[in-house]
């Protein structure tokens, strides 16, 4: 692989990385923040139930009947969200491992700082658990 092609590939990965961050940010915080189960917004199931009760004028009996279905759906959504977040994290880690050898030591340090800030934002918004105790 020649040098020009290598740098084009690196640039493409970096652009995809930042596009993913932008899409994730605007999608999560502008589109439908309740879908991601932010801790301060209550549970997804409760939100779904409130929404259905209000929009469909459901009776107490109907709410009792649909509650297990909504609870199950919310549980499945949460599991899928967690799985997706793990997969996304894995892709970013793999990408960073791939581009690191092509970066200068200063750029590698900056990439580490970017990763740190990104993890802090994810924790602050409830997308990642807090770090465990140091080994």
C-alpha positions in Angstrom: 0.0 0.0 0.0 1.5 3.3 -1.0 1.8 6.3 1.3 -0.9 8.3 -0.4 -3.5 5.6 -0.2 -2.6 4.9 3.5 -3.2 8.6 4.4 -6.5 8.7 2.5 -7.6 5.6 4.5 -6.6 7.2 7.8 -8.4 10.4 6.9 -11.5 8.4 5.9 -11.5 6.6 9.3 -11.1 9.8 11.2 -13.9 11.5 9.2 -16.2 8.5 9.9 -15.2 8.6 13.5 -16.2 12.3 13.9 -19.4 11.8 11.7 -20.4 9.0 14.1 -19.8 11.2 17.1 -21.9 14.0 15.5 -24.7 11.6 14.6 -24.7 10.0 18.0 -24.8 13.4 19.7 -27.6 14.9 17.7 -29.6 11.7 17.4 -29.4 11.0 21.1 -29.9 14.4 22.5 -32.1 16.1 19.9 -34.1 13.2 18.4 -35.4 11.0 21.2 -33.5 11.3 24.4 -36.0 9.0 26.3 -35.2 6.1 24.0 -31.7 5.8 25.6 -33.0 5.4 29.1 -31.3 8.4 30.7 -31.4 7.8 34.4 -32.9 11.2 35.2 -35.9 10.6 32.8 -37.3 7.6 34.5 -37.7 4.2 32.9 -38.6 3.7 29.3 -41.5 1.5 30.2 -43.1 4.2 32.4 -42.6 6.7 29.7 -44.2 4.4 27.1 -47.1 3.7 29.4 -47.7 7.4 30.1 -47.6 8.2 26.4 -50.0 5.4 25.5 -52.4 6.2 28.3 -52.5 9.9 27.3 -52.6 9.5 23.5 -55.1 6.6 23.5 -57.2 7.5 26.5 -56.7 4.0 28.0 -58.8 2.8 30.8 -57.2 1.4 34.0 -58.2 -2.1 32.8 -56.5 -1.6 29.5 -53.4 -0.3 31.2 -53.3 -3.4 33.4 -53.6 -5.6 30.3 -50.9 -3.9 28.2 -48.4 -3.3 31.1 -46.7 -6.7 30.8 -46.4 -6.2 27.0 -44.9 -2.7 27.4 -42.6 -3.9 30.2 -41.3 -6.8 28.0 -40.7 -4.4 25.1 -38.9 -1.9 27.3 -36.7 -4.7 28.6 -35.9 -5.8 25.1 -35.1 -2.3 24.0 -32.7 -1.8 27.0 -30.9 -5.0 26.2 -30.6 -4.0 22.5 -29.3 -0.5 23.5 -26.7 -2.1 25.8 -25.6 -4.5 23.1 -25.4 -1.8 20.5 -23.3 0.4 22.8 -20.9 -2.4 23.4 -20.6 -3.0 19.6 -20.1 0.7 18.9 -17.4 0.9 21.6 -15.6 -2.1 20.2 -15.6 -0.6 16.7 -14.1 2.6 18.0 -11.5 0.8 20.0 -10.5 -1.3 17.0 -10.4 1.8 14.8 -8.1 3.6 17.3 -5.8 0.6 17.5 -5.6 0.6 13.7 -4.8 4.3 13.3 -2.5 4.7 16.3 0.6 3.3 14.5 0.3 6.0 11.9 0.2 8.9 14.4 3.0 10.8 15.9 3.5 10.5 19.7 1.8 13.9 20.2 -1.2 12.8 18.1 -1.4 9.6 20.0 -1.6 11.6 23.2 -4.3 13.8 21.8 -6.3 10.7 20.6 -6.0 9.4 24.2 -7.4 12.7 25.5 -10.2 12.6 23.0 -11.1 9.1 24.1 -11.0 10.2 27.8 -13.3 13.2 27.1 -15.7 11.0 25.1 -15.9 8.4 27.9 -16.6 11.1 30.5 -19.4 12.5 28.4 -20.9 9.1 28.0 -20.8 8.5 31.8 -22.2 11.9 32.5 -25.2 11.2 30.3 -25.8 7.7 31.6 -24.5 5.7 28.6 -21.6 4.1 30.5 -21.2 2.9 34.1 -18.7 4.7 36.3 -15.2 3.3 36.2 -14.4 0.5 38.7 -11.8 0.8 41.4 -8.2 0.9 40.3 -6.5 -2.5 40.2 
